[in-house]
Amino acid sequence: MKQHKVRYGLLGCGMMGLEHLRNLALIEAAEVVAIAEPDPQMQKRASELAPKAVMFDDINALLSTAELDAIVIVTPNYQHAEQLLQILASTQLPVLVEKPLVTKLEQVRAIKEAVDNHPAAVWVAMEYRYMPPIAEFRRRLQQQQIGPLKMLSIREHRFPFLSKVGHWNRFNRNTGGTLVEKCCHFFDLMRLLSQDEVIRVYASAGQDANHLDETYDGETPDIIDNGYVILDFAGGLRAMLELNMFAEGSRYQEEISAVGLSGKLECFVPGPGRFWPTQTLGPAPQAKIVYSPRDPQGPIESTIPVDPAILQAGDHNGSTYYQHMGFLKAITQQGSVEVSADDGLKAVVIGLAAQHSARTGMAVTLSEDGLSFSD
């Protein structure tokens, strides 16, 4: 007997929600049957991508009415924790929840406890792990291509934050701060690539270019647009994040550098293809990896292609599709949850510690379990 497709409910259909819809549409075994979205314009755009989905105005209506096999949370950051707790308390459904998992330190323990007691998969949407060039970069590190890892840095030079409904992403109280909202991805990658835990955080950051001439209900946005974050790991590794959000003229949006005792490995990832000026610069650049051994000297470049259909389904170098394939396997074949709630929480705590450090000028020490911090 033919089994039905996995029935998804989606909370939120802003820019990222639409990306999830486009990628789920590429997966034959998946079907979005219900969407909760209060904004009429977003409902209309979502209906064009998922015409069979029933629209609801809020989470309560969706949970009480729709027959679902899984839920994806893609609402504004400040709603993630509350909505996840509601779903975990009232259902036994698998959940994929967008980053950041929380926006406040006081939410961490409640989320951890609820997830630990939930019978189904809870997967945090850390898309950057699943970008093909980063996946290949990780594979080479695991194979010790450059020997023992000693230094790791990630540079993101990109465009400013895009406009969102209600301008919610212009204020730290809604996002957790830029070093949470944007950079939890990179702190997650650093933990993943190093297979180690952060013990100390120092950050220097500011708001020097973006949103300074904007006001919303009399308030000027307060989100960081550039900064450096230094991380010390338990095993002795040092890592650095360099963020700039007024550098959209860059050829590559993310550049990752890992230096080991026998060489260096670099990963170059372009930004969203829709922003690349093809009329003046030609086709958008492709991702690449550069291996630079110490002996014999001489960089070796490898281009990492991505399936065009998958690439065009979103702004994250195809990663959203591969992430959903992993989540689908976790809920249909009892596969492992590759990005756990602990992963999501630890990445956010590092981001919150970095926000605190940037604000106070003090280094921050994380707790032994990585779920809290102190000066």
VEXPAVO-805312 format. One line per 10 residues: number of its first residue (from 1); their letters; for each residue x, y, z of N, C-alpha, C. Coordinates in steps of 0.02 Angstrom, whole numbers. Layout:
! residues N
NUM) a) X Y Z X Y Z X Y Z ~ ... .
END
This chain:
! residues 375
1) mkqhkvrygl) 42 -60 0 0 0 0 44 62 0 ~ 28 110 -42 66 172 -47 56 215 14 ~ 112 235 45 107 278 104 95 351 83 ~ 60 388 128 49 458 113 114 498 122 ~ 116 555 90 173 598 99 176 624 170 ~ 235 644 192 242 674 258 209 743 257 ~ 161 752 301 120 813 302 151 865 348 ~ 172 920 318 206 973 356 158 1031 371 ~ 166 1058 431 136 1122 447 191 1173 455 ~ 180 1233 429 231 1286 430 205 1345 470 .
11) lgcgmmgleh) 246 1368 517 230 1429 555 274 1485 528 ~ 242 1534 494 278 1591 468 297 1584 396 ~ 282 1635 356 298 1633 285 329 1698 261 ~ 376 1722 299 417 1778 275 467 1753 225 ~ 522 1790 216 572 1771 166 598 1700 177 ~ 615 1683 240 643 1617 254 589 1563 250 ~ 528 1580 270 474 1532 263 462 1513 191 ~ 466 1562 146 457 1548 75 514 1503 48 ~ 574 1514 75 630 1470 55 617 1398 76 ~ 590 1388 136 573 1321 158 520 1291 112 .
21) lrnlalieaa) 471 1330 93 419 1305 48 447 1284 -19 ~ 491 1324 -47 521 1307 -112 562 1243 -108 ~ 597 1233 -53 638 1173 -46 596 1111 -31 ~ 545 1118 10 501 1061 22 466 1039 -42 ~ 452 1087 -86 420 1070 -150 465 1027 -194 ~ 530 1027 -182 576 986 -220 581 914 -194 ~ 550 902 -136 556 836 -104 491 798 -115 ~ 494 744 -153 434 707 -172 395 680 -113 ~ 430 662 -60 397 631 -2 366 682 46 ~ 373 746 31 349 799 76 291 837 45 .
31) evvaiaepdp) 245 859 89 189 900 66 170 948 122 ~ 169 1013 107 147 1063 155 71 1067 152 ~ 38 1050 207 -35 1047 207 -67 1103 248 ~ -27 1138 289 -55 1190 331 -2 1243 345 ~ -24 1306 344 22 1362 356 -12 1411 404 ~ 24 1432 455 -1 1485 500 38 1548 487 ~ 3 1600 464 36 1663 446 -16 1719 452 ~ -4 1768 495 -54 1820 505 -55 1874 452 ~ -2 1882 413 2 1936 364 -30 1915 298 ~ -81 1951 274 -117 1932 213 -72 1928 151 .
41) qmqkrasela) -25 1975 145 19 1974 87 64 1912 88 ~ 90 1895 146 131 1835 152 89 1772 139 ~ 28 1772 161 -17 1715 147 -25 1705 72 ~ -33 1761 36 -42 1757 -36 20 1728 -70 ~ 78 1752 -50 140 1727 -80 151 1653 -64 ~ 135 1634 -2 142 1564 17 94 1519 -22 ~ 34 1543 -33 -16 1503 -70 6 1489 -141 ~ 45 1534 -171 70 1522 -239 120 1465 -240 ~ 157 1455 -185 206 1402 -181 177 1336 -154 ~ 125 1342 -113 93 1282 -83 18 1289 -90 .
51) pkavmfddin) -8 1282 -152 -79 1297 -165 -128 1251 -128 ~ -106 1192 -107 -151 1146 -72 -152 1157 4 ~ -108 1200 28 -104 1210 101 -162 1252 126 ~ -189 1233 183 -242 1271 216 -208 1326 257 ~ -234 1387 251 -206 1444 286 -240 1456 352 ~ -200 1469 404 -225 1486 470 -194 1552 491 ~ -229 1588 534 -205 1653 557 -156 1648 615 ~ -157 1592 651 -112 1586 708 -97 1513 724 ~ -51 1503 769 -28 1436 787 -83 1395 821 ~ -125 1427 861 -177 1390 896 -226 1358 848 .
61) allstaelda) -246 1395 796 -292 1368 747 -260 1310 709 ~ -196 1318 692 -162 1264 655 -157 1201 697 ~ -136 1208 759 -126 1149 801 -192 1113 817 ~ -246 1150 822 -310 1120 840 -348 1091 781 ~ -327 1107 721 -365 1087 661 -327 1041 615 ~ -265 1056 600 -228 1021 547 -205 952 569 ~ -206 904 523 -178 837 534 -106 838 505 ~ -57 834 550 12 845 531 57 786 552 ~ 112 781 516 165 733 534 227 769 560 ~ 233 834 546 292 872 567 275 947 563 .
71) ivivtpnyqh) 312 986 601 303 1059 601 370 1093 590 ~ 369 1148 552 428 1189 540 412 1259 566 ~ 454 1285 612 445 1351 641 491 1400 605 ~ 460 1449 571 499 1499 533 472 1569 547 ~ 453 1580 609 425 1645 629 482 1691 651 ~ 467 1755 668 520 1799 694 554 1770 755 ~ 618 1787 764 660 1757 816 628 1755 884 ~ 598 1811 904 573 1816 973 513 1771 986 ~ 485 1740 934 429 1694 943 450 1621 947 ~ 512 1605 929 533 1535 923 525 1496 988 .
81) aeqllqilas) 551 1522 1043 551 1485 1106 480 1472 1130 ~ 439 1523 1130 370 1516 1155 331 1466 1111 ~ 338 1471 1046 301 1426 1001 327 1354 1007 ~ 392 1346 1014 419 1279 1022 394 1247 1086 ~ 394 1285 1140 369 1258 1204 295 1239 1198 ~ 255 1278 1162 184 1262 1153 176 1197 1114 ~ 215 1189 1061 210 1129 1020 233 1068 1059 ~ 286 1074 1096 312 1017 1134 264 997 1190 ~ 228 1046 1217 181 1031 1271 116 1001 1246 ~ 97 1015 1184 30 995 1160 31 942 1105 .
91) tqlpvlvekp) 90 924 1080 93 874 1027 152 827 1040 ~ 155 774 999 213 729 998 246 731 930 ~ 240 787 896 263 793 827 338 810 824 ~ 372 787 771 440 811 757 437 886 738 ~ 489 922 757 491 994 744 559 1013 715 ~ 558 1052 662 618 1086 638 607 1160 653 ~ 652 1189 693 643 1258 714 702 1299 690 ~ 686 1356 658 738 1400 633 781 1427 690 ~ 842 1445 672 885 1479 720 862 1552 724 ~ 880 1587 779 907 1561 840 853 1527 882 .
101) lvtkleqvra) 872 1475 916 823 1436 955 791 1478 1010 ~ 830 1521 1041 805 1568 1092 838 1636 1079 ~ 813 1688 1111 843 1754 1106 865 1782 1173 ~ 849 1745 1227 867 1768 1295 896 1710 1334 ~ 945 1725 1376 979 1674 1415 930 1637 1462 ~ 880 1674 1488 834 1643 1535 787 1592 1502 ~ 786 1588 1436 744 1539 1402 778 1472 1393 ~ 844 1469 1403 884 1411 1385 862 1348 1423 ~ 857 1352 1489 843 1293 1529 774 1263 1515 ~ 724 1307 1506 656 1282 1492 654 1244 1426 .
111) ikeavdnhpa) 688 1271 1375 689 1237 1310 726 1170 1316 ~ 782 1169 1348 820 1107 1355 779 1053 1389 ~ 746 1071 1444 706 1022 1481 648 996 1439 ~ 613 1041 1403 556 1020 1362 578 975 1305 ~ 634 991 1273 658 950 1218 681 882 1243 ~ 715 881 1300 738 817 1328 680 769 1343 ~ 622 797 1357 563 756 1374 516 744 1314 ~ 535 769 1256 492 761 1197 508 696 1161 ~ 457 657 1141 470 591 1112 492 592 1039 ~ 486 649 1005 503 651 934 562 697 921 .
121) avwvameyry) 586 697 859 645 736 840 632 811 846 ~ 681 846 874 682 920 872 749 939 840 ~ 745 971 783 803 985 741 808 1061 733 ~ 867 1089 745 877 1162 739 905 1177 670 ~ 876 1226 637 893 1240 567 956 1282 562 ~ 1012 1248 566 1077 1279 555 1099 1265 483 ~ 1072 1303 436 1081 1287 365 1154 1286 343 ~ 1195 1327 373 1263 1334 347 1302 1268 349 ~ 1285 1224 396 1317 1159 399 1309 1121 333 ~ 1254 1134 298 1235 1092 241 1252 1123 174 .
131) mppiaefrrr) 1286 1181 174 1311 1207 111 1362 1158 83 ~ 1355 1136 20 1402 1086 -7 1476 1103 2 ~ 1498 1165 -9 1569 1179 1 1590 1172 74 ~ 1546 1191 121 1563 1185 192 1563 1112 213 ~ 1516 1073 185 1516 1001 200 1580 968 175 ~ 1604 988 116 1667 961 90 1726 986 132 ~ 1725 1048 153 1776 1076 196 1781 1036 261 ~ 1723 1021 290 1722 981 352 1750 911 340 ~ 1731 880 284 1756 813 269 1832 812 266 ~ 1861 862 235 1934 865 229 1968 875 297 .
141) lqqqqigplk) 1937 915 340 1964 924 407 1961 858 446 ~ 1906 822 439 1899 758 474 1951 708 450 ~ 1970 714 386 2021 669 358 2092 692 373 ~ 2098 745 412 2163 771 432 2205 794 373 ~ 2173 824 323 2210 847 265 2264 899 284 ~ 2251 938 335 2299 989 356 2330 972 424 ~ 2320 911 447 2347 891 511 2305 919 568 ~ 2330 916 630 2293 942 687 2275 1016 679 ~ 2211 1033 690 2186 1101 681 2210 1145 738 ~ 2238 1205 720 2264 1250 771 2231 1319 770 .
151) mlsirehrfp) 2209 1342 712 2176 1407 707 2118 1402 657 ~ 2063 1437 673 2004 1435 631 1974 1505 628 ~ 1960 1529 569 1928 1594 563 1873 1592 510 ~ 1821 1632 523 1766 1639 476 1755 1713 464 ~ 1755 1732 401 1740 1801 382 1674 1802 343 ~ 1628 1843 365 1568 1855 325 1564 1929 308 ~ 1571 1944 243 1563 2011 217 1502 2010 171 ~ 1450 2048 189 1386 2038 156 1346 2103 155 ~ 1284 2096 133 1237 2152 129 1203 2164 196 ~ 1173 2223 205 1137 2237 268 1076 2191 276 .
161) flskvghwnr) 1050 2189 337 988 2152 349 933 2177 303 ~ 895 2130 275 840 2147 231 780 2172 272 ~ 733 2203 239 672 2226 273 627 2167 288 ~ 598 2166 347 551 2114 367 485 2145 388 ~ 432 2106 388 366 2131 406 368 2160 477 ~ 346 2222 483 345 2254 549 414 2276 573 ~ 465 2268 530 533 2290 547 560 2259 611 ~ 536 2199 627 555 2167 690 630 2155 695 ~ 664 2146 638 735 2128 640 781 2188 647 ~ 754 2245 664 795 2305 673 815 2317 746 .
171) fnrntggtlv) 791 2274 792 802 2287 863 827 2225 899 ~ 877 2235 942 907 2181 980 856 2141 1021 ~ 806 2175 1048 758 2141 1091 718 2088 1053 ~ 713 2096 987 676 2048 946 720 1993 916 ~ 783 2010 904 827 1963 868 875 1925 913 ~ 887 1953 974 941 1928 1016 1005 1966 1004 ~ 1006 2009 952 1066 2045 932 1098 2012 872 ~ 1133 2051 833 1163 2026 771 1209 1966 783 ~ 1246 1966 838 1293 1911 852 1257 1848 873 ~ 1191 1853 884 1147 1795 894 1111 1780 828 .
181) ekcchffdlm) 1074 1828 804 1032 1820 745 1071 1794 685 ~ 1126 1826 669 1164 1809 609 1220 1758 626 ~ 1252 1769 682 1316 1735 693 1311 1670 731 ~ 1252 1652 758 1247 1585 789 1265 1531 738 ~ 1251 1544 673 1272 1497 621 1347 1483 626 ~ 1386 1535 633 1459 1529 631 1486 1498 695 ~ 1456 1514 751 1477 1483 813 1461 1408 813 ~ 1405 1391 782 1388 1320 773 1440 1286 729 ~ 1459 1319 674 1509 1290 629 1576 1281 665 ~ 1595 1330 706 1658 1324 741 1659 1264 789 .
191) rllsqdevir) 1604 1254 824 1598 1195 868 1600 1131 826 ~ 1565 1131 770 1562 1072 728 1630 1055 697 ~ 1663 1105 670 1726 1093 635 1782 1075 684 ~ 1780 1103 744 1833 1089 792 1819 1028 835 ~ 1754 1008 839 1733 955 884 1756 970 955 ~ 1747 1033 975 1768 1056 1040 1718 1108 1065 ~ 1726 1126 1129 1679 1173 1160 1713 1239 1178 ~ 1676 1293 1170 1700 1360 1185 1701 1370 1261 ~ 1754 1400 1286 1758 1415 1358 1760 1490 1372 ~ 1781 1530 1322 1787 1602 1335 1774 1641 1270 .
201) vyasagqdan) 1743 1700 1277 1721 1740 1220 1742 1813 1232 ~ 1770 1843 1180 1783 1915 1182 1761 1946 1116 ~ 1725 2001 1118 1700 2032 1057 1709 2108 1059 ~ 1723 2136 1001 1723 2208 991 1681 2221 929 ~ 1628 2261 936 1580 2269 881 1546 2337 886 ~ 1513 2355 831 1477 2419 832 1427 2425 775 ~ 1391 2480 776 1344 2497 723 1369 2562 691 ~ 1400 2554 632 1434 2611 602 1407 2634 535 ~ 1362 2594 504 1340 2613 437 1266 2601 425 ~ 1238 2547 451 1171 2526 430 1116 2551 476 .
211) hldetydget) 1060 2571 446 997 2585 480 1000 2646 527 ~ 1053 2685 522 1060 2742 567 1011 2798 552 ~ 985 2801 490 937 2853 472 865 2827 473 ~ 855 2767 501 788 2739 506 759 2750 575 ~ 694 2761 578 658 2763 642 592 2726 636 ~ 574 2691 688 511 2653 691 478 2668 758 ~ 421 2700 755 386 2722 816 432 2762 862 ~ 472 2804 830 517 2848 867 582 2817 889 ~ 594 2754 872 656 2719 892 703 2709 833 ~ 767 2718 845 818 2704 795 844 2633 805 .
221) pdiidngyvi) 852 2594 753 878 2526 760 944 2524 799 ~ 954 2470 837 1013 2465 879 1055 2403 864 ~ 1050 2376 803 1083 2313 787 1154 2325 760 ~ 1201 2285 785 1271 2286 764 1276 2272 689 ~ 1322 2307 654 1332 2291 583 1404 2272 567 ~ 1448 2270 617 1516 2245 604 1549 2228 671 ~ 1598 2183 669 1631 2165 731 1679 2107 723 ~ 1717 2096 776 1761 2039 783 1741 2000 846 ~ 1744 1934 842 1733 1893 901 1789 1841 905 ~ 1822 1838 963 1875 1790 975 1848 1736 1022 .
231) ldfagglram) 1859 1673 1005 1837 1617 1046 1897 1575 1067 ~ 1899 1558 1131 1947 1509 1156 1910 1444 1169 ~ 1940 1389 1145 1910 1322 1154 1946 1283 1208 ~ 1911 1235 1236 1938 1196 1292 2003 1161 1273 ~ 2008 1138 1211 2068 1102 1190 2126 1146 1168 ~ 2118 1212 1173 2173 1257 1155 2165 1292 1088 ~ 2117 1271 1047 2105 1304 983 2082 1376 994 ~ 2105 1420 950 2080 1489 948 2042 1498 883 ~ 1987 1534 886 1947 1547 826 1925 1619 825 ~ 1913 1645 765 1893 1715 758 1838 1722 706 .
241) lelnmfaegs) 1789 1762 722 1737 1782 674 1748 1855 656 ~ 1747 1870 592 1747 1939 567 1683 1951 528 ~ 1642 1997 552 1578 2011 521 1576 2083 495 ~ 1555 2091 433 1540 2158 407 1478 2154 364 ~ 1429 2197 379 1365 2196 344 1355 2258 301 ~ 1410 2288 278 1406 2340 226 1461 2328 174 ~ 1468 2263 156 1520 2242 109 1490 2200 54 ~ 1431 2221 29 1396 2180 -21 1431 2179 -89 ~ 1484 2218 -97 1522 2216 -160 1571 2158 -163 ~ 1574 2117 -112 1623 2062 -109 1605 2006 -159 .
251) ryqeeisavg) 1656 1974 -185 1645 1916 -229 1617 1857 -190 ~ 1644 1846 -130 1622 1791 -88 1592 1820 -24 ~ 1538 1789 -1 1506 1813 60 1538 1782 122 ~ 1553 1718 120 1587 1685 175 1655 1658 154 ~ 1704 1669 196 1771 1642 185 1793 1608 251 ~ 1808 1544 247 1828 1506 306 1900 1484 297 ~ 1940 1494 349 2010 1475 346 2027 1430 406 ~ 2055 1372 392 2078 1327 445 2152 1314 434 ~ 2192 1322 487 2264 1311 482 2284 1255 530 ~ 2315 1204 502 2339 1148 541 2415 1146 539 .
261) lsgklecfvp) 2443 1095 569 2516 1091 573 2548 1075 506 ~ 2508 1048 458 2538 1029 393 2510 1069 334 ~ 2467 1117 347 2441 1155 291 2382 1199 310 ~ 2354 1230 259 2297 1275 267 2241 1254 219 ~ 2179 1261 243 2120 1245 202 2074 1305 204 ~ 2051 1327 145 2006 1384 141 1943 1365 102 ~ 1888 1396 122 1824 1385 89 1794 1452 71 ~ 1772 1460 9 1744 1523 -16 1673 1511 -40 ~ 1625 1545 -10 1554 1534 -26 1524 1600 -50 ~ 1495 1601 -111 1464 1663 -135 1398 1676 -99 .
271) gpgrfwptqt) 1375 1739 -102 1311 1757 -74 1254 1736 -120 ~ 1193 1756 -104 1135 1737 -146 1144 1759 -218 ~ 1132 1713 -265 1142 1728 -336 1098 1785 -360 ~ 1039 1794 -329 993 1846 -352 1020 1916 -341 ~ 1071 1923 -298 1100 1989 -284 1161 2003 -327 ~ 1185 1953 -365 1246 1962 -403 1231 2001 -468 ~ 1269 2054 -484 1256 2095 -543 1280 2061 -608 ~ 1242 2014 -632 1263 1975 -691 1272 2018 -753 ~ 1234 2072 -759 1239 2114 -819 1307 2147 -826 ~ 1339 2162 -771 1404 2195 -773 1462 2148 -758 .
281) lgpapqakiv) 1449 2095 -718 1504 2052 -696 1499 1981 -723 ~ 1446 1966 -760 1439 1899 -787 1410 1850 -736 ~ 1416 1785 -748 1386 1735 -703 1412 1741 -632 ~ 1368 1724 -585 1387 1726 -514 1444 1677 -501 ~ 1488 1692 -454 1544 1647 -439 1519 1582 -408 ~ 1558 1529 -417 1544 1465 -386 1587 1457 -323 ~ 1562 1418 -278 1600 1404 -217 1663 1366 -234 ~ 1714 1375 -192 1776 1339 -203 1812 1325 -138 ~ 1855 1276 -139 1899 1259 -83 1971 1263 -108 ~ 2014 1292 -66 2085 1298 -83 2126 1262 -28 .
291) ysprdpqgpi) 2166 1214 -50 2210 1177 -4 2281 1201 -16 ~ 2314 1224 37 2382 1250 32 2428 1211 79 ~ 2458 1158 55 2504 1119 98 2568 1159 111 ~ 2600 1145 167 2663 1178 182 2720 1150 139 ~ 2714 1086 122 2766 1054 83 2736 997 43 ~ 2736 1001 -24 2765 1055 -64 2719 1115 -66 ~ 2746 1175 -67 2705 1235 -70 2668 1240 -136 ~ 2609 1270 -134 2570 1280 -195 2497 1265 -184 ~ 2454 1317 -186 2382 1308 -175 2350 1264 -229 ~ 2303 1223 -208 2265 1180 -253 2191 1199 -247 .
301) estipvdpai) 2161 1224 -300 2092 1248 -299 2044 1195 -325 ~ 1985 1190 -293 1932 1144 -315 1866 1182 -315 ~ 1831 1182 -371 1765 1212 -374 1713 1162 -348 ~ 1666 1187 -308 1614 1144 -279 1547 1163 -309 ~ 1523 1128 -360 1460 1146 -392 1400 1126 -350 ~ 1345 1161 -361 1281 1145 -328 1228 1138 -382 ~ 1185 1088 -375 1130 1077 -423 1092 1143 -432 ~ 1085 1167 -495 1053 1232 -507 983 1237 -479 ~ 943 1184 -484 874 1186 -458 874 1196 -383 ~ 921 1163 -348 926 1170 -276 953 1239 -258 .
311) lqagdhngst) 1002 1262 -297 1032 1327 -284 981 1383 -290 ~ 936 1377 -339 886 1430 -351 828 1428 -301 ~ 824 1377 -260 768 1371 -213 778 1411 -150 ~ 835 1445 -144 846 1485 -84 910 1525 -88 ~ 926 1557 -32 983 1603 -29 1042 1573 9 ~ 1043 1507 21 1093 1478 65 1133 1423 31 ~ 1149 1433 -33 1194 1389 -70 1170 1316 -70 ~ 1104 1307 -72 1075 1240 -77 1066 1204 -11 ~ 1087 1236 44 1089 1200 108 1021 1184 137 ~ 971 1226 125 905 1214 153 876 1147 129 .
321) yyqhmgflka) 888 1131 66 864 1068 38 897 1008 73 ~ 963 1011 79 998 954 111 980 947 184 ~ 969 1003 217 945 1002 286 878 967 292 ~ 831 984 247 766 952 249 769 877 234 ~ 815 858 191 822 786 177 846 750 241 ~ 889 781 279 911 751 342 855 747 393 ~ 816 801 398 759 802 444 707 750 425 ~ 693 744 360 646 694 337 669 624 355 ~ 733 611 346 760 545 364 753 532 439 ~ 763 585 479 758 577 552 687 558 573 .
331) itqqgsvevs) 636 582 537 568 570 559 535 511 524 ~ 564 487 469 534 430 434 575 366 440 ~ 640 373 452 683 314 456 722 310 522 ~ 698 348 571 732 350 636 805 367 630 ~ 819 412 583 887 437 575 906 482 633 ~ 970 498 638 993 540 693 973 613 682 ~ 964 648 737 954 720 735 1024 751 732 ~ 1041 779 675 1109 802 664 1123 869 696 ~ 1071 910 706 1079 975 739 1030 977 797 ~ 1055 960 855 1012 951 913 995 1018 946 .
341) addglkavvi) 947 1015 992 931 1075 1031 991 1099 1070 ~ 1032 1053 1096 1093 1074 1131 1139 1112 1084 ~ 1146 1089 1022 1186 1126 973 1159 1196 963 ~ 1093 1201 954 1062 1266 943 1069 1312 1002 ~ 1060 1284 1063 1065 1325 1123 1137 1348 1135 ~ 1185 1305 1126 1255 1325 1138 1277 1379 1089 ~ 1255 1374 1026 1273 1426 977 1243 1494 997 ~ 1182 1493 1023 1150 1555 1045 1185 1583 1107 ~ 1202 1540 1155 1235 1564 1215 1302 1597 1198 ~ 1339 1568 1151 1401 1601 1128 1385 1670 1099 .
351) glaaqhsart) 1332 1674 1058 1313 1738 1029 1292 1789 1082 ~ 1254 1766 1131 1233 1811 1186 1294 1834 1226 ~ 1342 1788 1237 1403 1807 1272 1442 1858 1231 ~ 1444 1850 1165 1478 1898 1122 1444 1966 1124 ~ 1378 1966 1124 1341 2029 1129 1358 2064 1196 ~ 1360 2025 1249 1376 2052 1315 1447 2079 1317 ~ 1494 2042 1288 1563 2064 1286 1571 2128 1246 ~ 1538 2132 1189 1542 2193 1148 1514 2253 1185 ~ 1463 2241 1224 1430 2295 1261 1472 2318 1321 ~ 1506 2271 1354 1541 2288 1416 1617 2296 1407 .
361) gmavtlsedg) 1643 2270 1352 1716 2271 1343 1753 2218 1382 ~ 1716 2171 1411 1746 2120 1453 1742 2051 1420 ~ 1794 2011 1430 1791 1941 1409 1740 1904 1451 ~ 1707 1854 1421 1654 1817 1455 1673 1743 1458 ~ 1665 1714 1517 1679 1643 1527 1614 1603 1526 ~ 1612 1550 1486 1552 1508 1482 1553 1456 1538 ~ 1493 1434 1557 1487 1382 1607 1513 1316 1579 ~ 1523 1268 1622 1552 1203 1601 1508 1168 1549 ~ 1442 1176 1555 1397 1144 1506 1383 1187 1445 ~ 1410 1247 1443 1402 1291 1386 1334 1322 1378 .
371) lsfsd) 1293 1322 1430 1225 1346 1425 1212 1410 1465 ~ 1266 1438 1493 1260 1503 1528 1329 1534 1529 ~ 1335 1596 1555 1400 1629 1558 1402 1680 1614 ~ 1464 1701 1629 1474 1753 1679 1535 1794 1658 ~ 1540 1855 1685 1599 1897 1669 1662 1866 1697 .
END
